[in-house]
Amino acid sequence: ITDIPKNDEKVEFKNEKIDFKNNEPKFIIRDRKESSFVITLLQILTICTKVFMVIFISPWVIIAFICLILALVISIYLIFSNFIFFGITIAIIGAAVITELILEFIYKFLINKKINVKKYGIMFLVALIAIGVGSGLSIICFKNFEVKNIGITDTYKKNFEYSDDLSISTHNDIKFIIDNSVNEVQLEIHYNKELFDVKAELDQRNSDYKLINIEYKYLENYNALTYMKMFINNIENNIIIVDDYYDDTDIVITSNEKNIRNLIKNISRLYRISLYEQRDGYLASIVDIVHKEDVCTLNNKGYYECILVSTDDFCEYKVDNYNNITPKDSKNCICEKYSNYSYSCYRKDTYYND
C-alpha cells in the first residue's frame, strides 16, 4: 500500500488469488543406479542397431538403388521401342524412391538427426502408387505380345556302338529312353542352330573308358551385341523369344535297358548324379564332377554315389553301403558330415581344443 488516506474515507481493496503451483519447479526422484543402467542399455542397443544397419542393410540397399537407376536408364531408352517400358519406367521410379527413402532414413538415424515421419509417409505412399500404376500399365501392354519358342530348332543325331566301358562326357542333364529293340546307343541332341553348333565324337584316349564327348560351340556371328539387337528388334514387334536350350531333355540317349543301366553306372564314376525314374526311362541330372580323392560306393539302384572325405594321417575310416563314414578308431577319432557329398574325419583332441 503506497497511499494511505488521511481522512476517514472508506477504502476498497481488490482481492486477487495468485496460483503459485503452475510456476513451481517439478522434481522427479529416481534411483541413480537404475537410471544409469537403463541409459547404458539403451545406448548399447542403439549402437548395435547402427552397426547392424551399416554392415547388413546399407550395402544391399545401396546395391539395389544402383541397379534400379541402371534399369531406369535402360527402360527410358527402350520406351521408344515399345510403350510397355513406359509403365516399367514408372514402376522403377517408385521402387527407386522407396530405396532412396530407406537410405535417407538410415543416414539420419546414424547421425541422430530428426526424421520427418509425415514426409516419409507421404512419399512412401506416392511411390507405392507409382509402382502399382506402372505395373498395371505394363500388364495391360503385355497382352499384345506374342511368345515364340526358338529353343529347339534342330536335332543332332548320331549312333555309337555299345561297349561295357562306354561313358558320356557332358555337363547337361541326360534323358535315357528304354527301347529293348535297340542294341546300339542312339544319341539325339536338341539345340538352337541359330546360336550353337553341336558335335559328338568318340574319345578312346582314356584306358578306363570310351567317352562320347558332347560339345556345344557358339557360332562366330553370335555375341552379346547381336543378341541385344535381336532383343530390341523383337520388342519393337511385340515378340518375346524363349530359348529352351537348357531344357532337361536336350540330350536324349535311346538303347535297351541293360545298356542304359551300365551307361548310367559308368557316368556316375565321372559325375555326381541325381537319378529320376520316368515312365519311359530315366533322367540323370548332373550335379558335380567326381574327383580322384572321392570315395565311391555302388548303391542299390545300380549307380555309384561318390563323396569327398578329408582326413589327417592319423584317422582312418570305413564306408558302409549307404555312404556313411565312420572312423575305425572311434575312441580317438570323429567323422562329421558337412553336405551330401563331403565328410571330414579328425582326432577328437583336436576337435575339443578348437
Disulfide bonds with the S-S distance in Angstrom:
Cys296-Cys306 1.99
Cys315-Cys333 2.12
Cys335-Cys345 2.07
